[in-house]
């Protein structure tokens, strides 16, 4: 049975989507990841572009709320928040044995500059999330 991970962020538009996509693409043999947002927004098109650069297409993936996940009754082995600590404290408690972990990454929706400057920052976040997953995957 695969280990189930839920990544949670504020809008489910960037960081949680990146983490979900990376787990499913590179570690799908042992893990299944989903993502949700406290206040779901719209998928960040620059995040979509940054993932396409590494062969992952999430362009048709909808954002969804943590409430929707809670109502589904699914249980997760890990619930990993990927937003700032203050925002992570708003996450609901998920039923089941799921261990809650907090990883903090900068919010791409707050990045400023022209498109290329934002893309540079988003690539950095994507790569930091990928490194964090690689560093922690053995312990999950």
Buried (B, 14 or more C-beta within 10 A) or exposed (E): EEBBBBBBBBBBBBBBBBBBBBBBBBBEEEBBBBBBBBBBBEBBEBBBBBBEEBEBEBEEBEBBBBEBBBEEEBEBBBBBBBBBEEBBEEBEEBEEEBEBBBBBBBBBBEBEEEEEEBBEBBBBBBEBBBEBBEEEBEEB
